[in-house]
Structures are given as C-alpha cells and as structure tokens.
Amino acid sequence: MNGGFTGARGGSVRLRIGSEEAAVVRLLMGQLIDLLGEGGEPGPRPDDGMPDLQLSENTAVSDDPVLARLFPDAYGEDQKASAEFRRYTEAGLREGKRAAARTVLATLGEGGEIVLDPDEAQAWLRSLNDLRLALGVRLDITEETLDQMRSFDWDDPRNAGYAAYDWLTYLQESLVRALW
C-alpha cells in the first residue's frame, strides 16, 4: 500500500498511488458513474434571476439498495413530503456525485504523485465516501464484518471486495487527516 494522502502547501493535498491502485480507483469510479446514470447537459436557460432547479421525474426511493443508500428517503414517515423533496433534490445530487467522480478520474492519472487543490480534494472525499457506501451495501458490511473477515479462508471470493473496501477506508481517512 502506498502512502495515501498527505498535506501540501496552500491547502492542497498530495497523494502517492501506485499504478495498480490507480487502476482500481478508475474501475470503481467508472462503475459509480454507471450506477448513477447518464446526466444530460442542461441546455441554455434564460438569466431570469431565478435559481436553476433541476427537477427530477423520480419521486420514489430506488429499488436498488445502493441507490437507496446514496439517495435516502428524507421523510420516512411522510411519503408525500419525501417524494416532493426527492423531486427537487435528486437530480442535483446525482449530478454532484457524477461531477465529483469525474474530477477523481480527471486528476488520477496513471499513478505516482498527484497534487490536488482544495476543491479537487473535496471531490475526492465525496467520491471515496460514495464508493464506500456503495461497496458497503453490496458487501453487506456490518459492525461484525471485521471479525468475520479474520476467519475468511484466503480463497474466499469475498476477500477482494472487503480488501477494496478496507483500502478505500484507509484512503478516505488519510485524506481527512491531510485536510485537517
């Protein structure tokens, strides 16, 4: 494992990452973007002084457990309020997640040393969090998972997913520490 994130001058952070690790991040970010779906580029809109609300046609929690975790219900007890909230927020949230993942891909390169400005570092932080949430749901990560992992056989097919989750946790923690 390479050194992870460290602080740099002017609020920037530095990441040392091997080419194999960069390939894993690229693969996972691509899968995250695919999961989030295509985002249409908004067309030109008049400058009428009003906020640019991207309304979503979707007003229900996704059947996909990962998407349900990434876009949870805002008002669990009030379905009408929850649907209205989702209509006004989900499109913008999806685009924000896609943009953060694209920033990771644009700054990643083939590995080596990467210096990120504060905005890029925040995009990485958001995307690493989204990846961990997605993997955590897919792998059914619980508080007991660490104890279970210790008893896995080396040939257990779950090891690769848990190793990726653990490594993403390390990266996210090192980024948080570098930003402090």
N, C-alpha and C positions, 0 to 999 in steps of 0.2 A: 504494500500500500504506500502510495506517495504521501507527501507531507500535508495535503489538504490546503485549506485557506490560511493565510496569514495577513496581517495588516500591512499596508503600504502607505506611502506619503499622500497627503491631501485627501484622506478619507477613502482612498482606493484600497482594494484588497488584491492579493496575489494568490494564485492557485498553481500548484505544481501537480500535474496529472500526466500519467503515462498514456501512451497511445492506445493500449488495450482498454484502459479505464475510460478514455475519451470515447472510444467506440461504444462502450456500454451506455454512457450518458447519451450519445447520439441516438442509439437504438431506442432507449426508453423515452427520450423526448419526442421522437418521431411517433412512437406508439401513443403517447399522451395527446399529441396534436390530432392524430387519427381518431382517438376516442372522443375528443372534444368536438369533432366535426368541422366541416368547412365553414369558414366565416366569410361571408360576402363582403367585399369592399363597399362601404357606403358611397352612394352617389353624391354629387354636389347638392348641397342644400342651401336654401336662402339664409342670409345672415339677418335673421329677424330678432336677434337678441334673446331668443328662447333657448333653453338647454337642448342639446342633441340627445333625445331619448331614443334608444334602440329598443323598441317594443318587441317582445317575444310572443310568438303564437302559442308557445308551450306554457301551460299553466299547471301541469301536473308533475309530481316527483317522478323521475325516471325509473323504469323497471330494472335498469342496470344498477346493481348495488354500488359500483364505483362512482357513476354519475350522481347517484342519490347522495353519496358521501361528499362529493365535490360541490354539489348544489343542494344542500339540505333544505328541508321544509322550514320556513321562517316562523310559521304559526301552526304548530302541530294540532292544536285544538280547534282552530278556526280555518276550515278548508277554503272558504271564500276569500278571506284576507290573505291566506298563503298563496292562493292562485293569483291574486292581484299583485302581490309583492313579486312573485316569480315573473309575471308578465313584464314588469317594469325593470327588473334587475338581471335576469338570467342572460340575456344577450350580451350585455355589457360585461358581466362577469366572465362569460365564455371567451369573449374577445380579449379580455385582460389576461386570462390564462394562456391563450394561444400566443399573444404578443410576448409574454414572459418566456415561454418555451422557445419561441423563435429567437429571442435575444440570447438565450443559452446556446442555441445552435450556431448563431452568428459569431459568438465570442469564443466558442470552444476550440476551434482549430483541430489539429491532429494530436494534440497533447503537448507536453512541455510546460513552459511557464506562461501563464496568462495573467494580465493585469486588468482588473475590472474597475471602472469608475463606480461611484456610489449608486447610480441608477441601475447599472448593469448588475451590481452585486445584489440589489433588492430584487431584481427579476430572477436571478439565480435562486435566491432564498425562497421566493414564492413557488418557483417551479420544483425545487427539491422537495418542498412541503407537499405539493400536489402529487409528485411521484410517490412519495412515502405513503400518502393517504391511499392512493390507487393500489399500490402493492400490498399495503396492509389489509385492505378489503379483500383483494384477490387471494391472499395467502391466509386469511382469517387470523391475523395477528392479534393475540390477546396478551394479557399480563403473564399468563402461564407459558407463552411461546418460548421464552428463553430457556426455561427448564426442559421443555420438550426438545429443543434444538440440541441440547447437550447429549440427549440419548439417541439422536438420529444415527443411523448407520451412514458411513461415508457415501454409500451408493444410493442413498435416499434421494429421489428426484426433487424433493422439496428444498434440498440444500442450496441449489443455485439461486432460487428466489429469495430465500432467507439471507443468503450472503449478500445479494444485491440490496436488500432492504437494510441490512446492518451497515453496509458501506455507505449508502445514501444518508443514513442517520449520522454516521461519522462526518461526512461532508457537510451536512447541514449544521451540525454542532460546531465544526471548525469555522464555518462561515459566520455563525452567530458570534462566536468568540472574537473573530477578526474584526467584526463591525463594532464591537464594544469599545 
